[in-house]
Amino acid sequence: MPRSLRLSLLAGTASLLAVPVAAQTSPAPTSDPAVAPAPQGADAGAKRVYTPADFARFAPKTAYDMLVQVPSFTIRVPDPTERGLGQASENVLINGERINNKNYTGGVGGAVDQLQRTPAATVERIEIINAASLGIAGLSGEVANVILKSVTRSTGQIEWDPTLRAHYAKPELYGGLISYSSKAGPVSYTLSVENQAGRGAFGGPILIYDQDHNLTESRREIYHSEYDAPVFQGKFALDGPGSSVGNLTLSYTPYWNPAYQADDRVAITGVTSHRLITTTQNGYLGDINGDYEFALGPGRLKLIGLRHWQHDPAMSTLVMSYDDGQPDTGSRFTNDTHSSETIDRGEYHWKTGKNDWQVTFERAFNSLDQKGGYFLLDPSGDFVEQPFPDGSGKVTEVRYEGLATLSRPLTSKLDLQAAAGAEVSRLDLVNDDQPARRFFRPKGSIDLGWHPSKGWDLSLKLRRRVGQIDFSDFISQEHLSSDREDAGNPNLVPPQSWEVETEVGRDLGRWGKTRLNLHYYRVQDIIDVIPIGEDGQGIGNLPRADRFGFESKSTLLFDPVGWKGAKLDFTIGAEKTSVRDPLTHEKREITGVRDRWLDAQLRDDIPGTQIAWGAYAQYNHYARYYYLTEVFSSQDLPWITGFYVEDKNVYGATVRFTVDNVLNGRHLVDRAVYAGFRDRAPVSFFERHDELVGPLFSLTVKRSF
């Protein structure tokens, strides 16, 4: 999903996210015959193995239904903002291989996307391995390797996911997935259609105060957005000739994203007015990616290609109308954006004794071409275009990366992975009069995986990493709802960071499993909001920042205390960040990062029945957003709770009914707007939102055929 679409659905969508999150629970080994036994391969070695019998109690329909039940395992999906394919962000493999694609539509992508279309009957086992023992650069901590059997017959999946909000939103009836998998000679294939749909909505009071906190205006607002993106996809796998294998994925996604934001305003003077903002975004995305691997000399060579392109036309219109007879005022912002990414990559892998070697080379080309327009509403009711030269431009980057990776066991309990390399790149804002900028950046990592004794595992990783940037930040963008313009920044550069992560896991036997992750990042050229020109502001780089945090994830089983089939998944985490403010020069948190979170999920598979139920509570808190003329906190459903009831065999289908946000989590905004730059100007007004989201009702029907 394009960034602008993600922002338009941000408010009011947390309750949508609760449904898949609530589903990510874990198995509880028990002696009850209705429940699967403990994983037979769980031991003190470098691998835990789960077989289909370990997940039988959940009646899984897909391979993904199994994966989400692995105790204390956190699935990381591909991040389309990562640079190229070399910096692996997904920690899920299929048959020991990365799925070499990226996800741009807002779904999960990568191996997880494929597992959602893979029947559970084709899963042979799931291995949980420490990344240091693998010859794949970029991975750290625990990795899931899903071993699949060869396709022997035609199968399919069908899923329907309608949702209904109690307030402000239309029902979403067409979310779901249909997939069909089969084999013809050496080619196996999966054809699928998935509608990635969503609805965002909230409404309620907004209060405006002056700098002395006196009420000056009250508003009633309603916000609603819709998103529908049918993903038409074909995946093809070639087995042979000989030991060679190949994969090809073709995908096309049109999308529709209308939204409106309306409020009625009453000033203390008695003057009433109305504001309406409408947004339309109807575009498309297309993807072609493939790989082919074959034996060459002492090792194997894999050639990978990816081509992505998308068209994001958008128009936002704001109209203010007044009940005292004065003419309407308003503005309009349009942008017609074309973007693309092309990646060519080669990976050569071989072994010498205990040493596992890999050499990779990658070329990537990224581009964004935006044509922007800004209009003002004149008294006659027409929108008249204004000069807006900084709203149009083209940005390109060509990047080359080379990396060598060595993986080997140092002892029977200690594994090492070391990677070293560099990238060179050429970054250019094509329409300005400045020459293209060229960069050389070293990168690499050292990863250790240790299994000191039965039930314990530990990993330690040191990494030098180069981040990605959003090319739209090079070009000026209008934000009509907040009356702010972000100036384009032709000097933006990708951030670089030194990162240290350590993770320790403890198998609690019949009681479950727990993991603790600690991290520290020292970031150079951190992305934040900076002054641009004499009086402008926009996205840019600050010299450095620090990020330190932890996350603890546990699965607790209640079988030992007599509650058969019940378990609790519990996650808690926090991150403290520090960056020096470009105006005040005082240290503060990084703009808008998630700094505290909690997730508790209880599931009970009632023995001897096909019924399961669950309940959950989630908390997410985000740091304040620091612009030069305003500071605000935005917490969309900081607390959300819900429950579900599931029948795992309704004429062969799994049916789940879920109610989210049962304790009335709210959409909260606390905003301070200044008369100028906040280090030298007084507060102009304060703005407070406390808006209703309401409960969300959803139904999931999933069946294999």
Secondary structure, 3 states (H helix, E strand, C coil): CCHHHHHHHHCCCHHHHHHHHHHCCCCCCCCCCCCCCCCCCCCCCCEEEECHHHHHHHCCCEHHHHHCCCCCCCCCCCCCCCCCCCCCCCCEEECCECCCCCCCCCCCCHHHHHHCCCEHHHEEEEEEEEHHHCCCCCCCCEEEEEEECCCCCCEEEEEECCEEECCCCCCECCCEEEEEEEEECCEEEEEEEEECCEEEEEEEEEEEECCCCCEEEEEEEEEEEEEECEEEEEEEEEECCCCCEEEEEEEEEEEECCEEEEEEEEECCCCEEEEEEEEEEEEEEEEEEEEEEEEECCEEEEEEEEEEEEEEEEEEEEEEEECCCCCCEEEEEEEEEEEEEEEEEEEEEEEECCEEEEEEEEEEEEEEEEEEEEEEECCCCCEEEECCHHHCEEEEEEEEEEEEEEEEECCCCEEEEEEEEEEEEEEEECCCCCCCEEEEEEEEEEEEEECCCCCEEEEEEEEEEECCCCHHHHCCEEEHHHCEEECCCCCCCCCEEEEEEEEEEEECHHHEEEEEEEEEEEEEEEEEEEEECCCEEEEEEEEEEEEEEEEEEEEEECHHHCCCCEEEEEEEEEEEEEEECCCCCCEECCCCCEEEEEEEEEEEECCCCCEEEEEEEEEEEECCEECCCEEEEEEECCEEEEEEEEEEEECCEEEEEEEECCCCCEEEEEEEEECCCCCCCCEEEEEEEEEECCCEEEEEEEEEC
